[in-house]
Amino acid sequence: MSENNYVAIGDVHGCLKSLQALTEKLEKYGDRQFIFLGDYIDRGPDSKGVVDFLLEYREKQDCIFLRGNHEQMLLDAYQKDNLDLWLMNGGRSTLVSYGAKYNKLDIPESHIEFYQDTRMYYDTPEFFFVHAGLSPAKTIEQSLEDEEEIGDFLWERSHLNAFETPWEKTVVFGHTPRPHPIRKKKMLGLDTGCVYESVGYGKLTAAVLPEKKFVQQVCLDK
């Protein structure tokens, strides 16, 4: 594996065909570590297929899987038997992909373990990978010292409006869809709304690092 060389991939949201096509485009970077930024599920047509693919993909590719807010909502529904928040945020399409009926969770144990094993963040010498972002008022080190702050890593958006941050390195994130990747000082946002049909969206984006080269796939799952 090429040390300190990565490929980060934005929010997939059940778009299996798009993910498969993007990984084919990324084959030339197979010696790098692939970091998936979370939100593999919900909204799109084949969340189960996405996880099946990722479980197989990690057998041949060095992968890190981060947790997104949608994986957290699924786990909360599974562990606390409370489906409402999840279903309101695109969870119904995931249930359908698993063949579930009457809003009952029927998910293979291997998939539950996959969701449970996802990481809240991944820290490297040059980059800090996280699903949503970090507080723009704190250093990365300060955010990591606060357990409540780590929970916010799944939902954070306030950094998008910050003129500058005290972050020690570039933070790479997804979560907030934009028509184009976000590229600001110490910020790299990769959610380009693959699952959305609005004008300018509908792309799955990867970033080759440290070069900060973008590789994109137009959505094939509509």
mmCIF file of the C-alpha atoms, coordinates in Angstrom:
data_MODEL
# 
_entry.id   MODEL 
# 
loop_
_atom_site.group_PDB 
_atom_site.id 
_atom_site.type_symbol 
_atom_site.label_atom_id 
_atom_site.label_alt_id 
_atom_site.label_comp_id 
_atom_site.label_asym_id 
_atom_site.label_entity_id 
_atom_site.label_seq_id 
_atom_site.pdbx_PDB_ins_code 
_atom_site.Cartn_x 
_atom_site.Cartn_y 
_atom_site.Cartn_z 
_atom_site.occupancy 
_atom_site.B_iso_or_equiv 
_atom_site.pdbx_formal_charge 
_atom_site.auth_seq_id 
_atom_site.auth_comp_id 
_atom_site.auth_asym_id 
_atom_site.auth_atom_id 
_atom_site.pdbx_PDB_model_num 
ATOM 1   C CA . MET A 1 1   ? 0.000   0.000   0.000   1.00 0.00 ? 1   MET A CA 1 
ATOM 2   C CA . SER A 1 2   ? 1.215   3.502   -0.792  1.00 0.00 ? 2   SER A CA 1 
ATOM 3   C CA . GLU A 1 3   ? 1.773   5.187   2.554   1.00 0.00 ? 3   GLU A CA 1 
ATOM 4   C CA . ASN A 1 4   ? -0.178  8.420   3.122   1.00 0.00 ? 4   ASN A CA 1 
ATOM 5   C CA . ASN A 1 5   ? -1.965  8.018   -0.214  1.00 0.00 ? 5   ASN A CA 1 
ATOM 6   C CA . TYR A 1 6   ? -5.735  7.642   -0.114  1.00 0.00 ? 6   TYR A CA 1 
ATOM 7   C CA . VAL A 1 7   ? -8.945  7.596   -2.064  1.00 0.00 ? 7   VAL A CA 1 
ATOM 8   C CA . ALA A 1 8   ? -11.965 9.068   -0.250  1.00 0.00 ? 8   ALA A CA 1 
ATOM 9   C CA . ILE A 1 9   ? -15.483 8.328   -1.489  1.00 0.00 ? 9   ILE A CA 1 
ATOM 10  C CA . GLY A 1 10  ? -18.585 10.394  -0.735  1.00 0.00 ? 10  GLY A CA 1 
ATOM 11  C CA . ASP A 1 11  ? -22.166 9.456   0.145   1.00 0.00 ? 11  ASP A CA 1 
ATOM 12  C CA . VAL A 1 12  ? -23.475 6.463   -1.838  1.00 0.00 ? 12  VAL A CA 1 
ATOM 13  C CA . HIS A 1 13  ? -27.071 6.315   -0.508  1.00 0.00 ? 13  HIS A CA 1 
ATOM 14  C CA . GLY A 1 14  ? -28.081 2.993   -1.997  1.00 0.00 ? 14  GLY A CA 1 
ATOM 15  C CA . CYS A 1 15  ? -26.768 3.721   -5.500  1.00 0.00 ? 15  CYS A CA 1 
ATOM 16  C CA . LEU A 1 16  ? -25.098 0.379   -6.212  1.00 0.00 ? 16  LEU A CA 1 
ATOM 17  C CA . LYS A 1 17  ? -24.602 0.723   -9.976  1.00 0.00 ? 17  LYS A CA 1 
ATOM 18  C CA . SER A 1 18  ? -22.970 4.118   -9.531  1.00 0.00 ? 18  SER A CA 1 
ATOM 19  C CA . LEU A 1 19  ? -20.655 2.758   -6.834  1.00 0.00 ? 19  LEU A CA 1 
ATOM 20  C CA . GLN A 1 20  ? -19.624 -0.200  -8.974  1.00 0.00 ? 20  GLN A CA 1 
ATOM 21  C CA . ALA A 1 21  ? -18.873 2.064   -11.928 1.00 0.00 ? 21  ALA A CA 1 
ATOM 22  C CA . LEU A 1 22  ? -16.877 4.491   -9.777  1.00 0.00 ? 22  LEU A CA 1 
ATOM 23  C CA . THR A 1 23  ? -14.737 1.736   -8.261  1.00 0.00 ? 23  THR A CA 1 
ATOM 24  C CA . GLU A 1 24  ? -13.928 0.548   -11.784 1.00 0.00 ? 24  GLU A CA 1 
ATOM 25  C CA . LYS A 1 25  ? -12.674 4.041   -12.601 1.00 0.00 ? 25  LYS A CA 1 
ATOM 26  C CA . LEU A 1 26  ? -10.537 3.918   -9.448  1.00 0.00 ? 26  LEU A CA 1 
ATOM 27  C CA . GLU A 1 27  ? -8.828  0.599   -10.182 1.00 0.00 ? 27  GLU A CA 1 
ATOM 28  C CA . LYS A 1 28  ? -5.550  2.349   -11.076 1.00 0.00 ? 28  LYS A CA 1 
ATOM 29  C CA . TYR A 1 29  ? -5.377  3.557   -7.451  1.00 0.00 ? 29  TYR A CA 1 
ATOM 30  C CA . GLY A 1 30  ? -5.741  0.070   -5.987  1.00 0.00 ? 30  GLY A CA 1 
ATOM 31  C CA . ASP A 1 31  ? -2.473  0.374   -4.039  1.00 0.00 ? 31  ASP A CA 1 
ATOM 32  C CA . ARG A 1 32  ? -4.011  3.138   -1.912  1.00 0.00 ? 32  ARG A CA 1 
ATOM 33  C CA . GLN A 1 33  ? -6.238  2.965   1.129   1.00 0.00 ? 33  GLN A CA 1 
ATOM 34  C CA . PHE A 1 34  ? -9.886  3.650   0.317   1.00 0.00 ? 34  PHE A CA 1 
ATOM 35  C CA . ILE A 1 35  ? -11.867 5.634   2.899   1.00 0.00 ? 35  ILE A CA 1 
ATOM 36  C CA . PHE A 1 36  ? -15.639 5.574   2.539   1.00 0.00 ? 36  PHE A CA 1 
ATOM 37  C CA . LEU A 1 37  ? -17.218 8.581   4.266   1.00 0.00 ? 37  LEU A CA 1 
ATOM 38  C CA . GLY A 1 38  ? -20.504 6.959   5.337   1.00 0.00 ? 38  GLY A CA 1 
ATOM 39  C CA . ASP A 1 39  ? -24.166 7.064   4.295   1.00 0.00 ? 39  ASP A CA 1 
ATOM 40  C CA . TYR A 1 40  ? -24.053 3.864   2.275   1.00 0.00 ? 40  TYR A CA 1 
ATOM 41  C CA . ILE A 1 41  ? -27.783 3.377   2.745   1.00 0.00 ? 41  ILE A CA 1 
ATOM 42  C CA . ASP A 1 42  ? -31.229 5.039   2.517   1.00 0.00 ? 42  ASP A CA 1 
ATOM 43  C CA . ARG A 1 43  ? -32.993 7.003   -0.211  1.00 0.00 ? 43  ARG A CA 1 
ATOM 44  C CA . GLY A 1 44  ? -31.481 5.078   -3.139  1.00 0.00 ? 44  GLY A CA 1 
ATOM 45  C CA . PRO A 1 45  ? -32.827 1.817   -4.610  1.00 0.00 ? 45  PRO A CA 1 
ATOM 46  C CA . ASP A 1 46  ? -30.384 -0.847  -3.360  1.00 0.00 ? 46  ASP A CA 1 
ATOM 47  C CA . SER A 1 47  ? -28.922 -0.257  0.092   1.00 0.00 ? 47  SER A CA 1 
ATOM 48  C CA . LYS A 1 48  ? -28.609 -3.993  0.735   1.00 0.00 ? 48  LYS A CA 1 
ATOM 49  C CA . GLY A 1 49  ? -26.753 -4.409  -2.559  1.00 0.00 ? 49  GLY A CA 1 
ATOM 50  C CA . VAL A 1 50  ? -24.346 -1.615  -1.633  1.00 0.00 ? 50  VAL A CA 1 
ATOM 51  C CA . VAL A 1 51  ? -23.415 -3.305  1.644   1.00 0.00 ? 51  VAL A CA 1 
ATOM 52  C CA . ASP A 1 52  ? -23.112 -6.711  -0.049  1.00 0.00 ? 52  ASP A CA 1 
ATOM 53  C CA . PHE A 1 53  ? -20.742 -5.093  -2.546  1.00 0.00 ? 53  PHE A CA 1 
ATOM 54  C CA . LEU A 1 54  ? -18.661 -3.369  0.151   1.00 0.00 ? 54  LEU A CA 1 
ATOM 55  C CA . LEU A 1 55  ? -18.329 -6.579  2.179   1.00 0.00 ? 55  LEU A CA 1 
ATOM 56  C CA . GLU A 1 56  ? -16.926 -8.287  -0.903  1.00 0.00 ? 56  GLU A CA 1 
ATOM 57  C CA . TYR A 1 57  ? -14.869 -5.287  -2.004  1.00 0.00 ? 57  TYR A CA 1 
ATOM 58  C CA . ARG A 1 58  ? -12.968 -5.099  1.283   1.00 0.00 ? 58  ARG A CA 1 
ATOM 59  C CA . GLU A 1 59  ? -11.642 -8.612  0.653   1.00 0.00 ? 59  GLU A CA 1 
ATOM 60  C CA . LYS A 1 60  ? -9.502  -7.292  -2.211  1.00 0.00 ? 60  LYS A CA 1 
ATOM 61  C CA . GLN A 1 61  ? -9.062  -3.620  -1.317  1.00 0.00 ? 61  GLN A CA 1 
ATOM 62  C CA . ASP A 1 62  ? -7.727  -1.965  1.840   1.00 0.00 ? 62  ASP A CA 1 
ATOM 63  C CA . CYS A 1 63  ? -10.810 -0.089  3.092   1.00 0.00 ? 63  CYS A CA 1 
ATOM 64  C CA . ILE A 1 64  ? -11.874 2.090   5.997   1.00 0.00 ? 64  ILE A CA 1 
ATOM 65  C CA . PHE A 1 65  ? -15.622 2.493   6.489   1.00 0.00 ? 65  PHE A CA 1 
ATOM 66  C CA . LEU A 1 66  ? -16.825 5.541   8.399   1.00 0.00 ? 66  LEU A CA 1 
ATOM 67  C CA . ARG A 1 67  ? -20.253 5.816   9.972   1.00 0.00 ? 67  ARG A CA 1 
ATOM 68  C CA . GLY A 1 68  ? -22.770 8.243   8.549   1.00 0.00 ? 68  GLY A CA 1 
ATOM 69  C CA . ASN A 1 69  ? -25.856 9.619   10.245  1.00 0.00 ? 69  ASN A CA 1 
ATOM 70  C CA . HIS A 1 70  ? -27.979 7.185   8.222   1.00 0.00 ? 70  HIS A CA 1 
ATOM 71  C CA . GLU A 1 71  ? -26.092 4.158   9.553   1.00 0.00 ? 71  GLU A CA 1 
ATOM 72  C CA . GLN A 1 72  ? -26.523 5.616   13.041  1.00 0.00 ? 72  GLN A CA 1 
ATOM 73  C CA . MET A 1 73  ? -30.275 5.990   12.528  1.00 0.00 ? 73  MET A CA 1 
ATOM 74  C CA . LEU A 1 74  ? -30.492 2.376   11.356  1.00 0.00 ? 74  LEU A CA 1 
ATOM 75  C CA . LEU A 1 75  ? -28.544 1.189   14.410  1.00 0.00 ? 75  LEU A CA 1 
ATOM 76  C CA . ASP A 1 76  ? -30.769 3.257   16.698  1.00 0.00 ? 76  ASP A CA 1 
ATOM 77  C CA . ALA A 1 77  ? -33.823 1.687   15.069  1.00 0.00 ? 77  ALA A CA 1 
ATOM 78  C CA . TYR A 1 78  ? -32.322 -1.787  15.440  1.00 0.00 ? 78  TYR A CA 1 
ATOM 79  C CA . GLN A 1 79  ? -31.108 -1.387  19.014  1.00 0.00 ? 79  GLN A CA 1 
ATOM 80  C CA . LYS A 1 80  ? -33.934 0.743   20.408  1.00 0.00 ? 80  LYS A CA 1 
ATOM 81  C CA . ASP A 1 81  ? -36.797 -0.538  18.249  1.00 0.00 ? 81  ASP A CA 1 
ATOM 82  C CA . ASN A 1 82  ? -37.609 3.029   17.222  1.00 0.00 ? 82  ASN A CA 1 
ATOM 83  C CA . LEU A 1 83  ? -38.098 3.328   13.483  1.00 0.00 ? 83  LEU A CA 1 
ATOM 84  C CA . ASP A 1 84  ? -39.761 6.727   13.196  1.00 0.00 ? 84  ASP A CA 1 
ATOM 85  C CA . LEU A 1 85  ? -36.727 9.017   12.763  1.00 0.00 ? 85  LEU A CA 1 
ATOM 86  C CA . TRP A 1 86  ? -35.061 6.602   10.381  1.00 0.00 ? 86  TRP A CA 1 
ATOM 87  C CA . LEU A 1 87  ? -38.147 6.108   8.225   1.00 0.00 ? 87  LEU A CA 1 
ATOM 88  C CA . MET A 1 88  ? -38.626 9.875   7.964   1.00 0.00 ? 88  MET A CA 1 
ATOM 89  C CA . ASN A 1 89  ? -35.087 10.173  6.592   1.00 0.00 ? 89  ASN A CA 1 
ATOM 90  C CA . GLY A 1 90  ? -35.112 7.640   3.783   1.00 0.00 ? 90  GLY A CA 1 
ATOM 91  C CA . GLY A 1 91  ? -35.019 4.413   5.776   1.00 0.00 ? 91  GLY A CA 1 
ATOM 92  C CA . ARG A 1 92  ? -38.054 2.938   4.065   1.00 0.00 ? 92  ARG A CA 1 
ATOM 93  C CA . SER A 1 93  ? -36.122 2.329   0.830   1.00 0.00 ? 93  SER A CA 1 
ATOM 94  C CA . THR A 1 94  ? -33.519 0.421   2.840   1.00 0.00 ? 94  THR A CA 1 
ATOM 95  C CA . LEU A 1 95  ? -36.186 -1.760  4.436   1.00 0.00 ? 95  LEU A CA 1 
ATOM 96  C CA . VAL A 1 96  ? -37.587 -2.520  0.987   1.00 0.00 ? 96  VAL A CA 1 
ATOM 97  C CA . SER A 1 97  ? -34.131 -3.466  -0.309  1.00 0.00 ? 97  SER A CA 1 
ATOM 98  C CA . TYR A 1 98  ? -33.891 -6.052  2.481   1.00 0.00 ? 98  TYR A CA 1 
ATOM 99  C CA . GLY A 1 99  ? -37.316 -7.425  1.601   1.00 0.00 ? 99  GLY A CA 1 
ATOM 100 C CA . ALA A 1 100 ? -38.774 -6.275  4.912   1.00 0.00 ? 100 ALA A CA 1 
ATOM 101 C CA . LYS A 1 101 ? -42.519 -5.864  5.295   1.00 0.00 ? 101 LYS A CA 1 
ATOM 102 C CA . TYR A 1 102 ? -44.676 -3.881  7.713   1.00 0.00 ? 102 TYR A CA 1 
ATOM 103 C CA . ASN A 1 103 ? -41.716 -1.769  8.883   1.00 0.00 ? 103 ASN A CA 1 
ATOM 104 C CA . LYS A 1 104 ? -40.007 -4.719  10.556  1.00 0.00 ? 104 LYS A CA 1 
ATOM 105 C CA . LEU A 1 105 ? -36.231 -4.896  10.511  1.00 0.00 ? 105 LEU A CA 1 
ATOM 106 C CA . ASP A 1 106 ? -34.977 -8.068  8.843   1.00 0.00 ? 106 ASP A CA 1 
ATOM 107 C CA . ILE A 1 107 ? -31.296 -7.441  8.226   1.00 0.00 ? 107 ILE A CA 1 
ATOM 108 C CA . PRO A 1 108 ? -28.560 -10.110 7.990   1.00 0.00 ? 108 PRO A CA 1 
ATOM 109 C CA . GLU A 1 109 ? -26.257 -10.294 10.990  1.00 0.00 ? 109 GLU A CA 1 
ATOM 110 C CA . SER A 1 110 ? -23.228 -9.684  8.747   1.00 0.00 ? 110 SER A CA 1 
ATOM 111 C CA . HIS A 1 111 ? -24.746 -6.358  7.713   1.00 0.00 ? 111 HIS A CA 1 
ATOM 112 C CA . ILE A 1 112 ? -25.551 -5.345  11.300  1.00 0.00 ? 112 ILE A CA 1 
ATOM 113 C CA . GLU A 1 113 ? -21.934 -6.106  12.204  1.00 0.00 ? 113 GLU A CA 1 
ATOM 114 C CA . PHE A 1 114 ? -20.788 -3.988  9.259   1.00 0.00 ? 114 PHE A CA 1 
ATOM 115 C CA . TYR A 1 115 ? -22.840 -1.024  10.490  1.00 0.00 ? 115 TYR A CA 1 
ATOM 116 C CA . GLN A 1 116 ? -21.662 -1.513  14.079  1.00 0.00 ? 116 GLN A CA 1 
ATOM 117 C CA . ASP A 1 117 ? -18.013 -1.709  13.044  1.00 0.00 ? 117 ASP A CA 1 
ATOM 118 C CA . THR A 1 118 ? -18.016 1.582   11.130  1.00 0.00 ? 118 THR A CA 1 
ATOM 119 C CA . ARG A 1 119 ? -15.745 4.250   12.584  1.00 0.00 ? 119 ARG A CA 1 
ATOM 120 C CA . MET A 1 120 ? -16.659 7.726   13.738  1.00 0.00 ? 120 MET A CA 1 
ATOM 121 C CA . TYR A 1 121 ? -13.512 9.197   12.183  1.00 0.00 ? 121 TYR A CA 1 
ATOM 122 C CA . TYR A 1 122 ? -10.153 8.275   10.705  1.00 0.00 ? 122 TYR A CA 1 
ATOM 123 C CA . ASP A 1 123 ? -7.082  10.355  11.499  1.00 0.00 ? 123 ASP A CA 1 
ATOM 124 C CA . THR A 1 124 ? -3.953  10.415  9.331   1.00 0.00 ? 124 THR A CA 1 
ATOM 125 C CA . PRO A 1 125 ? -0.884  12.666  9.272   1.00 0.00 ? 125 PRO A CA 1 
ATOM 126 C CA . GLU A 1 126 ? -2.250  14.956  6.538   1.00 0.00 ? 126 GLU A CA 1 
ATOM 127 C CA . PHE A 1 127 ? -6.009  14.394  6.598   1.00 0.00 ? 127 PHE A CA 1 
ATOM 128 C CA . PHE A 1 128 ? -8.851  13.914  9.064   1.00 0.00 ? 128 PHE A CA 1 
ATOM 129 C CA . PHE A 1 129 ? -11.726 11.903  7.585   1.00 0.00 ? 129 PHE A CA 1 
ATOM 130 C CA . VAL A 1 130 ? -15.215 12.206  9.045   1.00 0.00 ? 130 VAL A CA 1 
ATOM 131 C CA . HIS A 1 131 ? -18.769 11.863  7.782   1.00 0.00 ? 131 HIS A CA 1 
ATOM 132 C CA . ALA A 1 132 ? -20.220 15.341  8.309   1.00 0.00 ? 132 ALA A CA 1 
ATOM 133 C CA . GLY A 1 133 ? -17.547 17.677  9.628   1.00 0.00 ? 133 GLY A CA 1 
ATOM 134 C CA . LEU A 1 134 ? -16.161 19.279  12.775  1.00 0.00 ? 134 LEU A CA 1 
ATOM 135 C CA . SER A 1 135 ? -16.852 22.368  14.822  1.00 0.00 ? 135 SER A CA 1 
ATOM 136 C CA . PRO A 1 136 ? -15.175 25.339  13.128  1.00 0.00 ? 136 PRO A CA 1 
ATOM 137 C CA . ALA A 1 137 ? -14.553 26.888  16.551  1.00 0.00 ? 137 ALA A CA 1 
ATOM 138 C CA . LYS A 1 138 ? -12.275 24.119  17.853  1.00 0.00 ? 138 LYS A CA 1 
ATOM 139 C CA . THR A 1 139 ? -9.087  22.409  16.858  1.00 0.00 ? 139 THR A CA 1 
ATOM 140 C CA . ILE A 1 140 ? -9.376  18.778  15.814  1.00 0.00 ? 140 ILE A CA 1 
ATOM 141 C CA . GLU A 1 141 ? -7.645  17.785  19.038  1.00 0.00 ? 141 GLU A CA 1 
ATOM 142 C CA . GLN A 1 142 ? -10.205 19.718  21.106  1.00 0.00 ? 142 GLN A CA 1 
ATOM 143 C CA . SER A 1 143 ? -13.105 18.087  19.260  1.00 0.00 ? 143 SER A CA 1 
ATOM 144 C CA . LEU A 1 144 ? -11.673 14.629  19.922  1.00 0.00 ? 144 LEU A CA 1 
ATOM 145 C CA . GLU A 1 145 ? -11.494 15.345  23.653  1.00 0.00 ? 145 GLU A CA 1 
ATOM 146 C CA . ASP A 1 146 ? -15.285 15.856  23.856  1.00 0.00 ? 146 ASP A CA 1 
ATOM 147 C CA . GLU A 1 147 ? -17.478 12.727  23.567  1.00 0.00 ? 147 GLU A CA 1 
ATOM 148 C CA . GLU A 1 148 ? -20.563 14.792  22.736  1.00 0.00 ? 148 GLU A CA 1 
ATOM 149 C CA . GLU A 1 149 ? -18.592 16.546  20.019  1.00 0.00 ? 149 GLU A CA 1 
ATOM 150 C CA . ILE A 1 150 ? -17.672 13.186  18.479  1.00 0.00 ? 150 ILE A CA 1 
ATOM 151 C CA . GLY A 1 151 ? -21.390 12.389  18.254  1.00 0.00 ? 151 GLY A CA 1 
ATOM 152 C CA . ASP A 1 152 ? -21.807 15.592  16.261  1.00 0.00 ? 152 ASP A CA 1 
ATOM 153 C CA . PHE A 1 153 ? -19.330 14.300  13.676  1.00 0.00 ? 153 PHE A CA 1 
ATOM 154 C CA . LEU A 1 154 ? -22.349 12.622  12.046  1.00 0.00 ? 154 LEU A CA 1 
ATOM 155 C CA . TRP A 1 155 ? -24.446 15.789  11.726  1.00 0.00 ? 155 TRP A CA 1 
ATOM 156 C CA . GLU A 1 156 ? -22.160 18.851  11.734  1.00 0.00 ? 156 GLU A CA 1 
ATOM 157 C CA . ARG A 1 157 ? -22.732 21.547  9.115   1.00 0.00 ? 157 ARG A CA 1 
ATOM 158 C CA . SER A 1 158 ? -21.702 24.825  10.754  1.00 0.00 ? 158 SER A CA 1 
ATOM 159 C CA . HIS A 1 159 ? -18.164 24.584  9.354   1.00 0.00 ? 159 HIS A CA 1 
ATOM 160 C CA . LEU A 1 160 ? -19.540 25.174  5.865   1.00 0.00 ? 160 LEU A CA 1 
ATOM 161 C CA . ASN A 1 161 ? -20.181 28.822  6.719   1.00 0.00 ? 161 ASN A CA 1 
ATOM 162 C CA . ALA A 1 162 ? -16.871 29.412  8.488   1.00 0.00 ? 162 ALA A CA 1 
ATOM 163 C CA . PHE A 1 163 ? -14.405 31.816  6.926   1.00 0.00 ? 163 PHE A CA 1 
ATOM 164 C CA . GLU A 1 164 ? -11.519 29.958  8.537   1.00 0.00 ? 164 GLU A CA 1 
ATOM 165 C CA . THR A 1 165 ? -10.947 27.233  11.132  1.00 0.00 ? 165 THR A CA 1 
ATOM 166 C CA . PRO A 1 166 ? -8.218  26.327  13.637  1.00 0.00 ? 166 PRO A CA 1 
ATOM 167 C CA . TRP A 1 167 ? -7.984  22.786  12.245  1.00 0.00 ? 167 TRP A CA 1 
ATOM 168 C CA . GLU A 1 168 ? -4.506  21.313  12.201  1.00 0.00 ? 168 GLU A CA 1 
ATOM 169 C CA . LYS A 1 169 ? -4.984  19.514  8.874   1.00 0.00 ? 169 LYS A CA 1 
ATOM 170 C CA . THR A 1 170 ? -7.443  19.132  5.996   1.00 0.00 ? 170 THR A CA 1 
ATOM 171 C CA . VAL A 1 171 ? -10.810 17.663  7.009   1.00 0.00 ? 171 VAL A CA 1 
ATOM 172 C CA . VAL A 1 172 ? -12.421 15.419  4.376   1.00 0.00 ? 172 VAL A CA 1 
ATOM 173 C CA . PHE A 1 173 ? -16.181 14.925  4.725   1.00 0.00 ? 173 PHE A CA 1 
ATOM 174 C CA . GLY A 1 174 ? -19.490 14.170  3.012   1.00 0.00 ? 174 GLY A CA 1 
ATOM 175 C CA . HIS A 1 175 ? -23.034 14.568  4.402   1.00 0.00 ? 175 HIS A CA 1 
ATOM 176 C CA . THR A 1 176 ? -24.041 17.914  2.874   1.00 0.00 ? 176 THR A CA 1 
ATOM 177 C CA . PRO A 1 177 ? -24.789 17.560  -0.853  1.00 0.00 ? 177 PRO A CA 1 
ATOM 178 C CA . ARG A 1 178 ? -23.493 20.205  -3.203  1.00 0.00 ? 178 ARG A CA 1 
ATOM 179 C CA . PRO A 1 179 ? -23.462 20.342  -7.029  1.00 0.00 ? 179 PRO A CA 1 
ATOM 180 C CA . HIS A 1 180 ? -19.656 20.384  -6.926  1.00 0.00 ? 180 HIS A CA 1 
ATOM 181 C CA . PRO A 1 181 ? -17.065 19.174  -4.407  1.00 0.00 ? 181 PRO A CA 1 
ATOM 182 C CA . ILE A 1 182 ? -16.291 21.663  -1.655  1.00 0.00 ? 182 ILE A CA 1 
ATOM 183 C CA . ARG A 1 183 ? -12.666 22.736  -1.819  1.00 0.00 ? 183 ARG A CA 1 
ATOM 184 C CA . LYS A 1 184 ? -11.721 25.365  0.730   1.00 0.00 ? 184 LYS A CA 1 
ATOM 185 C CA . LYS A 1 185 ? -8.789  25.926  3.045   1.00 0.00 ? 185 LYS A CA 1 
ATOM 186 C CA . LYS A 1 186 ? -8.458  22.759  5.165   1.00 0.00 ? 186 LYS A CA 1 
ATOM 187 C CA . MET A 1 187 ? -11.835 21.482  3.847   1.00 0.00 ? 187 MET A CA 1 
ATOM 188 C CA . LEU A 1 188 ? -12.733 18.915  1.238   1.00 0.00 ? 188 LEU A CA 1 
ATOM 189 C CA . GLY A 1 189 ? -16.423 18.015  0.838   1.00 0.00 ? 189 GLY A CA 1 
ATOM 190 C CA . LEU A 1 190 ? -17.302 15.057  -1.379  1.00 0.00 ? 190 LEU A CA 1 
ATOM 191 C CA . ASP A 1 191 ? -21.087 14.634  -1.220  1.00 0.00 ? 191 ASP A CA 1 
ATOM 192 C CA . THR A 1 192 ? -22.305 15.631  -4.681  1.00 0.00 ? 192 THR A CA 1 
ATOM 193 C CA . GLY A 1 193 ? -25.802 14.223  -4.216  1.00 0.00 ? 193 GLY A CA 1 
ATOM 194 C CA . CYS A 1 194 ? -25.597 11.020  -6.242  1.00 0.00 ? 194 CYS A CA 1 
ATOM 195 C CA . VAL A 1 195 ? -29.113 10.045  -5.191  1.00 0.00 ? 195 VAL A CA 1 
ATOM 196 C CA . TYR A 1 196 ? -30.690 13.410  -6.050  1.00 0.00 ? 196 TYR A CA 1 
ATOM 197 C CA . GLU A 1 197 ? -32.151 14.394  -9.417  1.00 0.00 ? 197 GLU A CA 1 
ATOM 198 C CA . SER A 1 198 ? -31.943 18.177  -8.985  1.00 0.00 ? 198 SER A CA 1 
ATOM 199 C CA . VAL A 1 199 ? -29.979 20.052  -11.643 1.00 0.00 ? 199 VAL A CA 1 
ATOM 200 C CA . GLY A 1 200 ? -26.246 19.851  -10.970 1.00 0.00 ? 200 GLY A CA 1 
ATOM 201 C CA . TYR A 1 201 ? -26.449 16.938  -8.545  1.00 0.00 ? 201 TYR A CA 1 
ATOM 202 C CA . GLY A 1 202 ? -26.586 13.216  -9.335  1.00 0.00 ? 202 GLY A CA 1 
ATOM 203 C CA . LYS A 1 203 ? -22.871 12.386  -9.140  1.00 0.00 ? 203 LYS A CA 1 
ATOM 204 C CA . LEU A 1 204 ? -20.821 10.086  -6.924  1.00 0.00 ? 204 LEU A CA 1 
ATOM 205 C CA . THR A 1 205 ? -17.459 11.670  -6.133  1.00 0.00 ? 205 THR A CA 1 
ATOM 206 C CA . ALA A 1 206 ? -14.098 10.353  -5.010  1.00 0.00 ? 206 ALA A CA 1 
ATOM 207 C CA . ALA A 1 207 ? -10.982 12.342  -4.145  1.00 0.00 ? 207 ALA A CA 1 
ATOM 208 C CA . VAL A 1 208 ? -7.502  10.993  -4.824  1.00 0.00 ? 208 VAL A CA 1 
ATOM 209 C CA . LEU A 1 209 ? -5.221  12.206  -2.042  1.00 0.00 ? 209 LEU A CA 1 
ATOM 210 C CA . PRO A 1 210 ? -2.936  13.962  -1.399  1.00 0.00 ? 210 PRO A CA 1 
ATOM 211 C CA . GLU A 1 211 ? -3.246  15.207  -4.999  1.00 0.00 ? 211 GLU A CA 1 
ATOM 212 C CA . LYS A 1 212 ? -6.860  16.334  -4.406  1.00 0.00 ? 212 LYS A CA 1 
ATOM 213 C CA . LYS A 1 213 ? -7.868  15.010  -7.792  1.00 0.00 ? 213 LYS A CA 1 
ATOM 214 C CA . PHE A 1 214 ? -11.589 14.336  -8.206  1.00 0.00 ? 214 PHE A CA 1 
ATOM 215 C CA . VAL A 1 215 ? -12.997 11.265  -9.947  1.00 0.00 ? 215 VAL A CA 1 
ATOM 216 C CA . GLN A 1 216 ? -16.753 11.278  -10.563 1.00 0.00 ? 216 GLN A CA 1 
ATOM 217 C CA . GLN A 1 217 ? -19.468 8.956   -11.773 1.00 0.00 ? 217 GLN A CA 1 
ATOM 218 C CA . VAL A 1 218 ? -22.827 10.213  -13.019 1.00 0.00 ? 218 VAL A CA 1 
ATOM 219 C CA . CYS A 1 219 ? -25.648 8.395   -11.231 1.00 0.00 ? 219 CYS A CA 1 
ATOM 220 C CA . LEU A 1 220 ? -26.716 5.162   -12.940 1.00 0.00 ? 220 LEU A CA 1 
ATOM 221 C CA . ASP A 1 221 ? -29.434 4.260   -10.445 1.00 0.00 ? 221 ASP A CA 1 
ATOM 222 C CA . LYS A 1 222 ? -32.326 6.532   -11.422 1.00 0.00 ? 222 LYS A CA 1 
# 
